């Protein structure tokens, strides 16, 4: 039997923000399917995470062609859940996917050529069983392909009806400004930019957020919890069952230094004074930026989604709190 969504899921309209100068609103928190939705993961858990998110008002689900493992399987998983549980609610959802990282063998299986991007989009649509996605991203800039070609492929995806909006991810400030100009000239404005942004990763503050504001582009931060570092997971060190302990491809043990753990513990103490968990305060801190429309959360448990959504109950910081955070980060 298809899932029956919670009738009160849209009870709080303040949980949505307009994306840049577009007509599109996104939830303040979006669910990323980078981990825990692949073919190697438990389907029942993946389904529970997506359906609970939707019940809590999360309408945006973010994928990429290579999410898994194996690559592509997160889209297959999501397509199955969409088909079996949420088909009647497709028009309530924002579904995004990306292309640019290695997906198949040969010279056309990655980067930003028109050949790669459009072939990848067709494959993504087939895996999800969709005629279109809401947002299609260039996942990373390609130093060997003219930006005009990459942006032209995004514009073509929109004109062909296979995507409603175009976006970029991992582009620096200068690249984003150029991409926005090209897309505007092509009649397909850049809707959104997806940068890595969290308390320990401040690069977007050095020009990118200004470009987003000036160009009317929405920002959606990925890894806002630093792959779990900005939660209570590592307060006592590296747990034996943590990702850093058994799968250091992304969160490496050598990056979890005693100095960083000391800062995390002080941030946690400040969060408690605010009546929040460290994860909740970290999400609120990212969302304090006017240029940031949404923050992408990941989850392996339904309780993590519920905790993260509760962060939206307190998104304000007083000057003393912001000063204290900067002092902690500066050591």
N, C-alpha and C positions, 0 to 999 in steps of 0.2 A: 504494500500500500504506500503511495507517495506520502512524503512528509507533509504534515499540516503545520505551516509556520505559525509562530506565536502572533496573535492578532494585535498585540501592543508593540510590535517591533518598531513602529514609526512614531511612538508616543512622544518622543523628544526631538523636535525638529532642529534643536541647537546642536545635535550630534553630526550635522552635515555642514560642509563648507563649499562655497563656490570655487571651482578650480580655475585660478587665474581670472582672466576676463572673459571666460567662456560662459555658456549657459548651463554647464554641467556641475552638479554638486556631487561630492564624494563624502563618504563617512570619514570622520576624524581618524578612525582606525580601519585599516584594510587588512585582509588576510593574505599573506604570501604563502605560496605553495612550494617554496624552494626545497624544504626538507619535510619528511614525514608523509608524503603523498605519492611516493613512487611505487613501482611494482614490487619492491622488496618490503614495503610497509603493510601493516595490517589494514585491510580495506575498511573494516568496521570502525576503526579509530579515525581514519581519514574522513569517513562519512560523518561521524559524530562531530568532528571539529568544524566541518563546513556547515552543517545544519544548525549547530548551536550558534555559530557566528551569525548566520542569517536571522535566527530568532532574536538575537541581541541588536539587530539593526545594521550589521555589517553587510553591505551590499556589493562591495568591491572585492573581487578575487583575482589575485595577480599571479600569472604564470609566465613561463618562458619555454621555448622549444626544448631546451636541454634539461629541464628540471626532472628529477627522478630520485634515485637511479632505478632502472636504466634510463638514459635520456629519452624524453618524450612520454614517459609513463605517468608523470603527474598530470599531463593533459588528458591522457586516457582515463585515469582515475576520476578526474573532475568531470569529464564528459559523461561517464557512467552515472555519477551522482546527479548531475544535471538532468540527464534523461529519465532517471528512475524516480527522482524526488522533487526536482525543482523546475521541470519543464514548463509548468503552468505559470511560473514566476520569472521567466527569462527576461521580460521587459522591466523587471525591478532590479536586475543585476547589471553591474559593470564588470565585464570580463576582459582582462588584458593579457597579451602575450608578447614575446620579444624574440628577436633573432640577432645573431652576431657572434655568439660563442660557438665552439666546435660542436657540430651535430652529426655530420656524416663524412666519410672519407673523400679525398680528392680536393681539388682547388676551389670547389664551389660550396663546401660544407660549413664555412664560417665567414666571419667578417661582414663587410657592408656593401658588397656588390648588389646590383639590381637582381642578378641571377639568384644569389643566395637568399636575399630577403623575401622575394616574392615566392620562390619555391618553398621556403620554410613556412611562410604564412599558409600556403595551401596545405602543407602537411599538418600544421597545427589545427586548422579548421577540420580536417578529416579526423584527427584523433579525438577532438572534442565533439564532433558531430554537429558543427555549427555552420551556418552560411556566412557569418561575420563575427568579428570580435569588436568590442567597444573601443579598445585602445590597442594600437600596434606600435611597438617600440623598436628603434635601433638600439640594441643592447649595449653596444660600445662603439666608440669612434674607430674608424679603420684608417690607419696612416697611409695605406697604399691605394685607397680608392678616393676619387674626388668626392668631396662632401655633396656636391651638386647631384651626383649619381645616387648616393645613399638617400638623400632627402627626396629626390625624384621618385625613388621606389616607394617611400612612405606615402607621398602624395598620390601615387598611382593606386596604392592599396585603398586609400580613402575614395578616390574617384570611381574605382571599380566596385565599390560597395562591400568590400571584404573587411573593411575597418571603418569605424565612425570617426575616430580621431587618431592623430599621430603624436608620438612622444619619443623622447631620447632618454638614455640612461648612461651614467658614467662619463658624460661629456664635461669638460672644464668650462669655465666662464666664457672664454673666447670662442671655443667651438660651439657653445650653446647660442651665443649671439649670432654667429654666422649661420647656424642651422635655422634659427628662427627667421632670419631675413630671407633665406632661400625658400623656406616653406611658405612664408607670407606672400612672396612674389609668385609662388605656384598656386596661390589661392587656398592653401590648406594650412592654416596657422598651427603652430606647435602648441598642443594642449598642455603638456605636462613633462616634467623632467624628474627622473628618479636618481638622486644621489645618495651615497652613503653619508649618514649624518647621525652622530650621537655625541654624548658628553666627551668622549675621548677622540672623536674625529670631527674636527672643526673646519676642515678645508672649505666646505660650501660658504662659510662666512667670509672667505677672502675673495669676494667678487661675484660668485655664482648667485647667491641670494639676491644681490642687487640687479643682476641681469634678469632673473625671473620676475622681479617686481616691475622693472622697466618694460619688459616685453609682454607682460600680462600672462606669463606661463605659471601654471600651478606647480608646486613642488611636493613630491611624495618621498619621504625619507625611508631608505631601507637600512636594515640592521640598527634600528634605534636603540636596541638593548645590547648592542655590541656582542651579538651571538651568545647572549646569556650572561656575559660578565656583569651587566648592570641589572642583575637580579640577586636574590639571596642565595643563588646556587653556589657561588664561589667564596662566600664570606669566610669560610673556614679552610679555604684551600681548594684543591682540585678533587672533587669526589670521584670515586673509582668508577662510577657508572656514567660519568659526564662525557660529552662529546670530546672535550679536550683530552680526556684520558684514553679514549679508544679510537677516535677518528680525528687526528690533528690536521686534516687537510685545510681546515678553515680557521679554527681556533687553536693556536699552537700553545703547548704548555709553557714554552719559554717566554711567551708574551704575558703570562700571568705571573708577574713578578711580585715580590713582597711590597715593593713601593706602590704598585698599582692596587694591590689588595688593600693596602692601608688607606688609599684614597677611596676605594669602594666602601670600606667600613665606615668612613666618615660621612660619605654621601648617604649611606643607609641610615645613620643616626639622624641626619638632617631630615630625611624622608619621614622618619618616625615622628619627629616633631610636627611635621605637616599633616600627620595622620594618614600617611601613605606608605606603601612598600617602596623599595628602591626602584623596582620596575615601573610602578605607577608614576613616581616623580620623574623618572628618566623620560617617559613618554610625554608627560606634561611639559617638560623642558623643551623637547623637540617641537611640540605643537605651539609653544609660545611665539614662535617666529611667524609673522604675518605672511611670509612667502611660502610657508609649508601648509599645504592643504590637508595632508593625511600622513599618517605614519604606518608603515607596513610591519605588522607583527607576524611572527611565526609561532607555532605551538605544537606540542606533542600531547598535551592533555587539555580537556575541556576546561578544567579549573584555571589553567593559564589564560585562556581567552576571557573568562569571567573576571579574573583579577585585572587584566589589562583594560577591559572596558570600564571597570570601576575607576580607573584613572581619570576618566572624563568628568567625574564629580568635582574635581579640583584642578583646574588648569591655570590658575593665577599664581603668580609669584610676587612677593613684595620685594622692594629693592634690597633689603637686608639679606633675604634668602639668595637672591642672585649673586650678591657680593660674596656670600659665604661659599657658594658653589664654585665661583671663580678662584677663591682663595684655596679651596681644597684641591682643585685641579692643578693649580700652580705649585702646589706642594709647599 
